[in-house]
Amino acid sequence: GEDVEQSLFLSVREGDSSVINCTYTDSSSTYLYWYKQEPGAGLQLLTYIFSNMDMKQDQRLTVLLNKKDKHLSLRIADTQTGDSAIYFCADPLGKLIFGQGTTLQVKP
Amino acid sequence: NAGVTQTPKFRVLKTGQSMTLLCAQDMNHEYMYWYRQDPGMGLRLIHYSVGEGTTAKGEVPDGYNVSRLKKQNFLLGLESAAPSQTSVYFCASSRSGEIHEQYFGPGTRLTVT
């Protein structure tokens, strides 16, 4: 079946860029998603990218999609302590299939 | 709008006890979902519903039952709780349609001893 994989942990210093990576096994989805989960809360949709796009930029967020390699990444520029959270990529193949989540730790 | 609410927020059960988790949404969404979240495993779909009166199995349905008698409510039942069901449970809802933006509840932390 479909599989979505992420690394589990990333630590950066405040002001640096963060890059969170995700690989997926199916390439038929129209969209791919990034969700953010803040401590003690549910998930919120952060951004999404159409499968026919290579890049989407939204303020400090840049999503890159490499369909050939089935690789999705989320870059956060000028990372702030408020960006500390767990980030999930998700593939809406019928129902959402989530990666394991990457915990982003931002050190002051 | 309250969005998606879950009751209770915390619960401790003994093995073999039963309980029902309630999810309610006031956004008139067609789809509703129950997930469990365990460390290092992301979210796994337990059951979901595509409309009032419908339910379907997700990735990890064993040991759980669900009902969607009203559009705004989705109930998750544990008939005989096991320690393996210790987890954080999230409910979500979404409109029908192509972009699956799911709105999540705050979660229920369940411990089975």
Chai-1 contact restraints between the chains, C-beta under 6 A:
chainA,res_idxA,chainB,res_idxB,connection_type,confidence,min_distance_angstrom,max_distance_angstrom,comment,restraint_id
A,G42,B,F90,contact,1.0,0.0,6.0,A-B,restraint_1
A,G42,B,F104,contact,1.0,0.0,6.0,A-B,restraint_2
A,G42,B,G105,contact,1.0,0.0,6.0,A-B,restraint_3
A,G42,B,P106,contact,1.0,0.0,6.0,A-B,restraint_4
A,G42,B,G107,contact,1.0,0.0,6.0,A-B,restraint_5
A,L43,B,F104,contact,1.0,0.0,6.0,A-B,restraint_6
A,L45,B,E101,contact,1.0,0.0,6.0,A-B,restraint_7
A,P92,B,H100,contact,1.0,0.0,6.0,A-B,restraint_8
A,K95,B,L45,contact,1.0,0.0,6.0,A-B,restraint_9
A,K95,B,Y48,contact,1.0,0.0,6.0,A-B,restraint_10
A,L96,B,H100,contact,1.0,0.0,6.0,A-B,restraint_11
A,F98,B,G42,contact,1.0,0.0,6.0,A-B,restraint_12
A,F98,B,L43,contact,1.0,0.0,6.0,A-B,restraint_13
A,G99,B,G42,contact,1.0,0.0,6.0,A-B,restraint_14
A,Q100,B,G40,contact,1.0,0.0,6.0,A-B,restraint_15
A,Q100,B,M41,contact,1.0,0.0,6.0,A-B,restraint_16
A,Q100,B,G42,contact,1.0,0.0,6.0,A-B,restraint_17
A,G101,B,G42,contact,1.0,0.0,6.0,A-B,restraint_18
